[in-house]
Structure formats: structure tokens, C-alpha cells
Amino acid sequence: MKLKQVVDSLKKLGFTEYEAKIYLGLLRSHPANGNAIAKLSGVPTPKVYETVRKMLEREIIFTVSGGEEGKKVRYSPLPYKDLLNQKKKSFSGNMSFLSEALVEVSSMSDTDWTELFVIRGYSSAMEAVESSIKNSKSEIVMSCWCTELDVLIEPLTEAHNRGVNIVTLAFDDSDREVLWRNFKHYGGKTVLFRHGGELSIVIDHSKAIVLQSLNDSPHAVVSGHPVTISTTRNYIRHDIYVNRMLDDFEGVMKQRYGNELEHLIRDF
């Protein structure tokens, strides 16, 4: 055990450096007078009495009289178990107060703030997607490549088994069978090029995550804003609508727009 670590931990409970050293010194040997405390703690003698006075006021230590030392004032520490219980009760009470007070303060705000942030890095972004899937309760709508679908297959299956409604759209072929509705994107090169590295997912109508992995800085944007959620969900649904029509009327569509649908796609 390193004394500095204990001192640092006590400082996190509200002790000053000198207070922590004096308290630990008294735990080792008490009762003790001012000179003895200075030797035990390493706190300069001129600072001992000022610090001891403040500690008495906070009831971290207390005075002891009598014994061989007669009327000389000596000091003992509050037993460490009592100290920890005191701090625990104080912390719990403060947390209870803040849990109510901060709700009240935030309700006074005239700002409609919603979650919106960027996650840097492919692994971190995928962890955010997986975590959101694991916490889903009602619905998941997602479009992605099979590379990501294979990574997420286990949490998606678990979500399906607990009753979450799942709809996915895969940009490329996959031999893996899934338990939910999974649609296949039209395989034209021009079409798929525009979806490179893309993953879009909406969870429970409350969170949207859009991942882009095909660049020098893979990242995901996470948003809880209703407009972002609605737009992302509609984007995935409309992509599914279009690809279902392409599947049903592929011959007619190719005849009208070309084998790669290039006469349609190049207009936008």
C-alpha cells in the first residue's frame, strides 16, 4: 500500500493534503499532541495547529484529556469506519438531492437539447451500434453491408428473440439466413458504389446512427433528434421500397434505365 494513494483518496473525499496526512498519522498513533502530530504526519509544525483546528470543526478528529499527559491537549481521529459511513451517507444524500434538483433545473431550460455527437474510429463506432442493438426494446431498422451484418448477427438475433421488430437491407449478397425480414439491395455497380462503407440504423424511434467506414477517418454520427431519426428511418424504408420494385420489375427497369440503371442514377 502506498501512502500517497491513500492521501489522494482522502483528498477525493474532501480532505486537504495536510488534513489527510494528519488523519493518517493519528490513525497510526493516538492520542497525540501537536508536536507528535508533526512528526507522525510530516506536516510542518506551524501548519499543524491551524489544520487541527479546522479538522476539529469538521469533527474529523476530537480532543482527549487526562492520562499521564495531564492537562495537555491531545488529539485522536474519528474511527475510520465512522468516517467512511459518514462520507457514504453524505454522498448518498447529496446524490438523492441532486437527482431531484437537477431535474427541476433542467426543466427550466428553454433549450430543446438532444443527443448529437460523433464517434471516431471503426471499432468504437461498431461498439456503439452493437450496444444500441443490445438495449433495443421495440424496433430496429437498418441498412448495411454483410461485413457489418455478420458482426452484428448475434445481438440482432438476441433482440429478435426478445420480441424486437427488425427489418434490414443488405447491400451485398450473404449466405447467412436470418430470422427477421432482410431485403437485398439491387447489385448494380453504380448503385452500390454510392453506398460504400455505409451503415444506417434507427433504434426504437429514439436514436439514429450513421456510420461511414470507407475513408481515412471512419466515424459514426449518433443523434437523438426527431428530425434525424425520421429522415434516417425514411431513407432506409424508401431504399427498401425501391429495391422491392426493382426486384419485381427488373426487366422493365433495365429496359427503361439501362442494365446499371445509369440513365436514372446519373441524373442525380
C-alpha positions as CSV (number, residue, x, y, z in Angstrom):
1,M,0.0,0.0,0.0
2,K,1.4,3.4,-1.0
3,L,0.7,6.2,1.5
4,K,0.3,8.7,-1.4
5,Q,-2.6,6.7,-2.9
6,V,-4.4,6.8,0.5
7,V,-3.8,10.5,0.8
8,D,-5.1,11.1,-2.7
9,S,-8.2,9.0,-2.0
10,L,-8.9,11.0,1.2
11,K,-8.5,14.2,-0.8
12,K,-11.2,13.0,-3.1
13,L,-13.4,12.8,0.0
14,G,-12.8,16.4,0.7
15,F,-9.6,16.3,2.8
16,T,-6.8,18.8,2.1
17,E,-3.3,17.4,1.8
18,Y,-2.4,18.3,5.3
19,E,-5.7,17.0,6.8
20,A,-5.2,13.7,5.1
21,K,-1.6,13.3,6.4
22,I,-2.6,14.3,9.9
23,Y,-5.6,11.9,10.0
24,L,-3.4,9.0,8.8
25,G,-0.7,10.0,11.4
26,L,-3.3,9.9,14.2
27,L,-4.7,6.6,13.0
28,R,-1.2,5.1,13.4
29,S,-0.6,6.6,16.9
30,H,-3.1,8.4,19.1
31,P,-3.8,10.4,21.1
32,A,-1.0,12.8,20.2
33,N,-0.2,16.4,20.8
34,G,0.7,19.0,18.2
35,N,4.5,18.2,18.2
36,A,3.8,14.5,17.9
37,I,1.4,15.0,15.1
38,A,4.0,17.0,13.2
39,K,6.4,14.1,13.5
40,L,3.8,11.4,12.6
41,S,2.4,13.2,9.6
42,G,5.3,15.2,8.2
43,V,3.2,18.3,8.2
44,P,5.2,21.4,9.3
45,T,4.5,22.3,12.9
46,P,3.3,25.9,12.2
47,K,0.6,24.3,9.9
48,V,-0.4,21.5,12.3
49,Y,-2.4,23.7,14.7
50,E,-4.3,25.6,12.0
51,T,-5.2,22.4,10.3
52,V,-6.1,20.6,13.5
53,R,-8.5,23.5,14.4
54,K,-10.3,23.1,11.1
55,M,-10.5,19.3,11.5
56,L,-12.0,19.7,15.0
57,E,-14.7,21.9,13.5
58,R,-15.5,19.3,10.9
59,E,-15.4,16.6,13.6
60,I,-12.8,14.5,11.8
61,I,-10.7,14.5,15.0
62,F,-11.5,15.2,18.6
63,T,-9.6,16.2,21.8
64,V,-8.6,13.9,24.5
65,S,-7.7,14.9,28.1
66,G,-6.3,13.2,31.2
67,G,-3.9,10.4,31.5
68,E,-0.1,10.8,32.1
69,E,0.0,14.0,30.0
70,G,-2.3,15.8,32.4
71,K,-3.9,18.8,31.1
72,K,-2.1,18.9,27.8
73,V,-4.4,18.8,24.8
74,R,-4.1,15.7,22.7
75,Y,-6.0,14.6,19.6
76,S,-7.5,11.3,18.3
77,P,-9.0,10.6,14.9
78,L,-12.6,9.8,14.2
79,P,-12.6,6.0,13.8
80,Y,-12.1,5.2,10.1
81,K,-15.3,3.1,9.9
82,D,-17.3,6.0,11.3
83,L,-15.6,8.3,8.8
84,L,-16.4,6.1,5.8
85,N,-20.0,5.7,6.9
86,Q,-20.3,9.5,7.4
87,K,-19.0,10.1,3.9
88,K,-21.2,7.4,2.4
89,K,-24.3,8.9,3.9
90,S,-23.3,12.4,2.9
91,F,-22.6,11.2,-0.7
92,S,-25.9,9.2,-0.9
93,G,-27.8,12.2,0.5
94,N,-26.2,14.5,-2.0
95,M,-26.9,12.2,-4.9
96,S,-30.6,12.0,-3.9
97,F,-30.8,15.7,-3.6
98,L,-29.1,16.3,-7.0
99,S,-31.3,13.7,-8.7
100,E,-34.3,15.8,-7.9
101,A,-32.8,19.2,-8.0
102,L,-31.1,18.8,-11.4
103,V,-34.4,17.5,-13.0
104,E,-36.0,20.7,-11.7
105,V,-33.2,22.9,-13.0
106,S,-33.2,21.2,-16.4
107,S,-37.0,21.6,-16.7
108,M,-36.5,25.3,-16.5
109,S,-34.3,25.3,-19.7
110,D,-35.8,26.8,-22.8
111,T,-33.3,24.8,-25.0
112,D,-34.6,21.7,-26.7
113,W,-31.3,19.8,-26.4
114,T,-31.0,16.4,-27.9
115,E,-28.1,13.9,-28.2
116,L,-25.8,14.6,-31.1
117,F,-22.2,13.5,-31.3
118,V,-19.5,11.9,-33.4
119,I,-17.7,8.7,-32.6
120,R,-14.2,8.4,-34.2
121,G,-12.8,5.0,-35.3
122,Y,-14.5,2.0,-36.8
123,S,-14.3,-0.3,-33.7
124,S,-15.7,2.4,-31.4
125,A,-18.5,3.2,-33.8
126,M,-19.4,-0.5,-34.2
127,E,-19.4,-0.9,-30.4
128,A,-21.9,1.9,-30.2
129,V,-24.1,0.2,-32.8
130,E,-23.9,-3.1,-31.0
131,S,-24.6,-1.6,-27.6
132,S,-27.7,0.2,-29.0
133,I,-29.0,-3.1,-30.5
134,K,-28.5,-4.8,-27.2
135,N,-30.5,-2.1,-25.4
136,S,-33.3,-2.0,-28.0
137,K,-36.9,-2.6,-26.9
138,S,-39.3,-2.4,-29.8
139,E,-37.8,-1.8,-33.3
140,I,-34.6,-1.8,-35.4
141,V,-34.4,-0.6,-39.0
142,M,-31.0,-1.0,-40.6
143,S,-29.2,-0.9,-43.9
144,C,-25.6,-2.1,-44.1
145,W,-23.1,-4.4,-45.8
146,C,-22.8,-8.0,-44.9
147,T,-19.5,-7.5,-43.3
148,E,-21.2,-5.4,-40.6
149,L,-24.3,-7.7,-40.6
150,D,-22.1,-10.7,-39.8
151,V,-20.5,-8.8,-36.9
152,L,-24.0,-7.8,-35.5
153,I,-25.8,-11.0,-36.2
154,E,-25.6,-12.2,-32.6
155,P,-27.0,-9.1,-30.8
156,L,-29.6,-8.8,-33.6
157,T,-30.7,-12.4,-33.1
158,E,-30.9,-11.8,-29.3
159,A,-33.0,-8.7,-30.0
160,H,-35.3,-10.6,-32.3
161,N,-35.8,-13.4,-29.8
162,R,-36.9,-10.9,-27.1
163,G,-39.6,-9.5,-29.4
164,V,-37.9,-6.6,-31.1
165,N,-39.2,-6.0,-34.7
166,I,-36.3,-6.0,-37.0
167,V,-36.0,-5.0,-40.7
168,T,-32.7,-4.9,-42.5
169,L,-31.4,-4.2,-46.0
170,A,-28.1,-5.8,-47.1
171,F,-26.1,-4.0,-49.9
172,D,-24.4,-7.2,-51.0
173,D,-25.0,-10.9,-51.1
174,S,-24.9,-13.0,-47.9
175,D,-25.4,-16.8,-47.5
176,R,-26.4,-16.3,-43.9
177,E,-30.1,-16.8,-43.1
178,V,-31.7,-14.5,-40.6
179,L,-34.9,-14.8,-38.5
180,W,-36.3,-11.4,-39.5
181,R,-37.2,-9.6,-42.7
182,N,-34.0,-8.9,-44.6
183,F,-34.0,-7.4,-48.1
184,K,-31.4,-7.5,-50.8
185,H,-30.2,-4.3,-52.5
186,Y,-30.0,-4.2,-56.3
187,G,-26.5,-5.2,-57.3
188,G,-25.6,-2.7,-60.0
189,K,-22.0,-1.4,-59.6
190,T,-23.0,2.2,-60.0
191,V,-25.7,1.9,-57.3
192,L,-23.5,0.1,-54.8
193,F,-20.6,2.5,-55.3
194,R,-22.7,5.2,-53.7
195,H,-23.3,3.1,-50.6
196,G,-19.7,2.2,-50.0
197,G,-18.8,1.9,-46.3
198,E,-22.3,2.9,-45.2
199,L,-24.4,1.7,-42.3
200,S,-27.6,3.4,-41.1
201,I,-29.6,2.2,-38.2
202,V,-32.6,3.6,-36.2
203,I,-33.4,2.1,-32.8
204,D,-36.8,2.3,-31.1
205,H,-37.7,5.6,-32.9
206,S,-35.3,7.3,-30.4
207,K,-31.8,7.0,-31.8
208,A,-30.2,7.1,-35.2
209,I,-26.6,6.1,-36.0
210,V,-25.0,6.7,-39.4
211,L,-21.6,5.0,-39.9
212,Q,-19.2,5.8,-42.8
213,S,-16.1,3.5,-42.8
214,L,-14.6,3.9,-46.3
215,N,-12.3,6.9,-45.7
216,D,-9.2,7.9,-43.8
217,S,-11.3,8.8,-40.8
218,P,-14.0,6.2,-40.2
219,H,-16.7,7.6,-37.9
220,A,-20.3,7.5,-36.9
221,V,-22.8,10.2,-36.1
222,V,-25.2,9.5,-33.3
223,S,-28.3,11.6,-32.9
224,G,-31.4,11.5,-30.8
225,H,-33.1,14.4,-32.6
226,P,-36.5,13.6,-34.0
227,V,-35.7,15.1,-37.4
228,T,-32.5,13.0,-37.8
229,I,-34.4,9.8,-36.6
230,S,-37.3,10.4,-39.0
231,T,-35.1,11.2,-42.0
232,T,-32.8,8.2,-41.5
233,R,-35.7,5.8,-40.9
234,N,-37.4,7.1,-44.1
235,Y,-34.2,6.8,-46.1
236,I,-33.8,3.1,-45.2
237,R,-37.5,2.4,-45.7
238,H,-37.6,4.1,-49.1
239,D,-34.4,2.3,-50.2
240,I,-36.3,-1.0,-49.3
241,Y,-39.3,0.2,-51.3
242,V,-37.3,1.0,-54.4
243,N,-35.3,-2.3,-54.3
244,R,-38.5,-4.4,-53.9
245,M,-39.9,-2.7,-57.0
246,L,-36.6,-3.3,-58.8
247,D,-36.8,-7.0,-57.9
248,D,-40.4,-7.2,-59.1
249,F,-39.9,-5.3,-62.3
250,E,-36.2,-5.7,-63.0
251,G,-36.7,-6.3,-66.8
252,V,-38.8,-3.3,-67.3
253,M,-36.5,-1.1,-65.2
254,K,-33.3,-2.2,-67.1
255,Q,-35.0,-1.7,-70.4
256,R,-36.0,1.9,-69.4
257,Y,-32.9,3.0,-67.5
258,G,-30.1,0.6,-68.6
259,N,-28.5,-2.5,-67.1
260,E,-26.9,-0.4,-64.3
261,L,-29.8,2.0,-64.0
262,E,-27.3,4.5,-65.2
263,H,-29.8,6.6,-67.1
264,L,-31.6,7.2,-63.8
265,I,-28.7,7.4,-61.4
266,R,-26.6,9.8,-63.4
267,D,-29.3,12.4,-63.3
268,F,-28.6,12.9,-59.6
